[in-house]
């Protein structure tokens, strides 16, 4: 399952990189503001240092460092999505600052901020439609509900057939074809397509992070 991570609170974060590499001192310091965005927005980077003189090459390096760090979130290493990061300040040394140092400082600040921004796990939600004879509708509804699904409605399909529609976590749909055949005496069919990502319940997150099933 392709889980995702996001943040739910706005925070201010700083990252400072001071290290000697290859006999040369490396230095960079950044201040970031992280804020959550609506689902499906992705990632936004804003440079808002103001009138201060700050090399554009370091702004670019900060953005690159942030984008590279999005691939590994702070909860379980899943991709970080739906957040805006604003660069509000940066400190550099004309002799010791490099692009690499600013990429590293940005990465450190992002991880520190995301860890304090009430991160949550997101999971893919699937639009499911199961069609079977009407007498099996109750069993289908009960089964989808037990899988953490939300039933959205029923629709007659003629000749005694009924379509049950719902939104169900992808993690709960593995093996559903076999289960559906069993509960409908082989007369049920279903279709499934991705719809959106939604927040995983806190108790379910614990099981996922422990390496268990949803």
C-alpha positions in Angstrom: 0.0 0.0 0.0 1.4 3.4 -1.0 0.9 5.3 2.2 1.7 9.0 2.4 2.5 11.4 5.3 1.5 15.0 5.9 1.5 17.6 8.7 -1.6 19.1 10.5 -0.1 22.1 12.3 2.0 25.1 11.3 5.4 25.4 12.9 8.6 27.4 12.6 11.8 25.5 12.3 15.6 26.1 12.0 18.4 24.1 10.6 22.1 24.7 10.9 24.8 22.8 9.1 28.4 23.2 10.4 30.9 20.6 9.2 34.3 20.1 7.7 34.3 18.1 4.5 37.4 17.5 2.3 39.4 19.9 4.4 36.9 22.7 3.9 34.5 24.2 6.4 30.8 24.1 5.4 28.2 26.4 6.9 24.6 27.2 6.4 21.6 28.3 8.5 18.0 28.5 7.5 14.7 29.4 9.1 11.6 27.8 7.7 7.8 28.0 8.3 5.8 24.8 7.6 2.1 24.8 7.2 -0.4 22.1 6.0 -2.2 22.4 2.7 -5.5 20.9 1.6 -5.5 17.3 0.4 -4.1 16.8 -3.1 -2.2 20.1 -3.2 1.2 18.5 -3.1 4.2 20.6 -2.1 4.7 24.4 -2.4 8.0 26.3 -1.8 8.0 30.0 -1.1 11.0 32.3 -0.6 10.2 35.2 1.7 13.4 36.5 3.0 12.3 40.1 2.2 14.7 42.9 1.3 17.8 41.1 2.7 20.6 40.3 0.4 20.7 36.6 0.1 22.2 34.7 -2.9 19.6 33.2 -5.2 21.8 30.1 -5.6 21.3 29.3 -1.9 17.5 29.8 -2.3 17.6 27.3 -5.1 19.7 24.9 -3.0 17.2 25.2 -0.1 14.3 24.2 -2.4 16.3 21.3 -3.8 17.2 20.1 -0.3 13.5 20.2 0.7 12.2 18.4 -2.4 14.8 15.7 -2.0 13.8 15.2 1.7 10.1 14.8 0.8 10.6 11.2 -0.2 11.1 10.1 3.4 8.6 11.3 6.0 9.2 11.4 9.8 6.6 8.8 10.8 7.4 5.7 8.7 9.5 7.0 5.8 6.6 7.5 3.4 6.4 10.5 1.0 5.5 13.8 2.6 2.8 15.7 0.8 0.4 18.6 1.1 2.5 21.2 2.8 3.9 24.6 2.1 7.4 25.5 3.2 8.4 29.1 3.4 12.1 30.2 3.6 11.9 33.2 6.0 15.6 33.7 6.8 19.0 32.4 5.9 22.5 33.1 7.2 25.6 32.4 5.1 29.3 32.9 5.1 30.9 34.2 1.9 33.8 31.7 2.3 32.3 28.7 4.0 28.7 28.5 2.6 28.0 26.2 -0.3 24.9 24.8 -2.1 25.5 21.5 -0.4 25.5 23.0 3.1 22.2 24.8 2.4 20.6 21.7 1.0 21.6 19.8 4.2 20.4 22.7 6.5 17.1 22.8 4.7 16.7 19.0 5.1 17.5 19.2 8.8 15.0 22.0 9.3 12.2 20.2 7.4 12.6 17.0 9.4 12.7 18.8 12.7 9.6 20.9 11.8 7.6 18.0 10.4 8.3 16.0 13.5 6.7 18.8 15.6 3.9 19.6 13.2 1.6 16.8 14.4 2.3 14.5 11.4 -0.2 11.9 10.3 -0.3 8.9 8.0 -2.5 9.0 4.9 -3.9 6.0 3.1 -5.4 5.5 -0.4 -9.2 5.2 -0.3 -10.9 3.2 -3.0 -14.3 3.7 -4.6 -15.9 0.3 -4.5 -19.0 -1.0 -6.2 -20.2 -4.5 -5.5 -23.0 -6.0 -7.5 -24.9 -9.1 -6.4 -28.5 -10.5 -6.0 -30.5 -8.4 -3.6 -30.6 -11.0 -0.8 -26.8 -10.6 -0.4 -26.8 -6.8 0.0 -26.9 -7.0 3.8 -23.9 -9.3 3.9 -21.9 -7.1 1.5 -22.7 -4.0 3.5 -21.7 -5.6 6.7 -18.4 -6.9 5.2 -17.4 -3.6 3.7 -18.2 -1.8 7.0 -16.1 -4.3 8.9 -13.2 -3.4 6.5 -13.4 0.2 7.6 -15.5 1.2 4.7 -18.2 3.9 4.5 -21.3 2.8 2.6 -22.5 5.6 0.2 -25.6 3.9 -1.1 -27.4 1.2 -2.9 -28.7 1.1 -6.5 -31.0 -1.4 -8.2 -29.5 -3.0 -11.3 -32.5 -4.9 -12.5 -33.5 -8.6 -12.3 -33.1 -8.6 -8.6 -29.6 -7.3 -8.6 -28.3 -4.6 -6.2 -25.2 -2.4 -6.4 -23.6 -1.5 -3.1 -21.3 1.6 -3.3 -18.8 2.6 -0.7 -15.4 4.1 0.1 -12.9 1.5 1.5 -9.2 1.7 2.5 -7.1 -0.1 -0.1 -5.3 -2.0 2.6 -8.6 -3.8 3.5 -9.4 -4.8 -0.1 -6.8 -7.5 -0.6 -8.5 -10.9 -1.1 -11.9 -9.2 -1.5 -12.7 -11.0 -4.8 -12.6 -14.4 -3.0 -14.6 -13.2 0.0 -17.2 -11.7 -2.2 -17.7 -14.9 -4.2 -18.0 -16.8 -0.9 -20.7 -14.6 0.6 -22.7 -14.4 -2.7 -22.4 -18.0 -3.7 -20.2 -17.0 -6.6 -22.8 -14.5 -8.0 -21.1 -11.2 -6.9 -18.8 -9.0 -8.9 -17.1 -5.7 -8.0 -15.2 -2.8 -9.4 -12.6 -0.7 -7.6 -10.8 2.6 -8.4 -8.6 5.0 -6.5 -10.5 8.1 -5.2 -8.4 10.0 -2.7 -6.0 9.9 0.3 -7.5 10.1 3.8 -6.0 10.2 7.3 -5.4 6.9 9.0 -7.1 6.5 12.4 -4.6 6.8 15.4 -5.2 3.2 16.6 -4.6 1.9 13.0 -1.4 3.9 12.7 0.1 2.1 15.7 -0.5 -1.2 14.0 1.0 -0.1 10.7 4.1 1.4 12.4 4.6 -1.8 14.3 4.8 -3.6 11.0 1.4 -5.3 11.3 -1.7 -5.3 9.2 -4.0 -2.3 9.0 
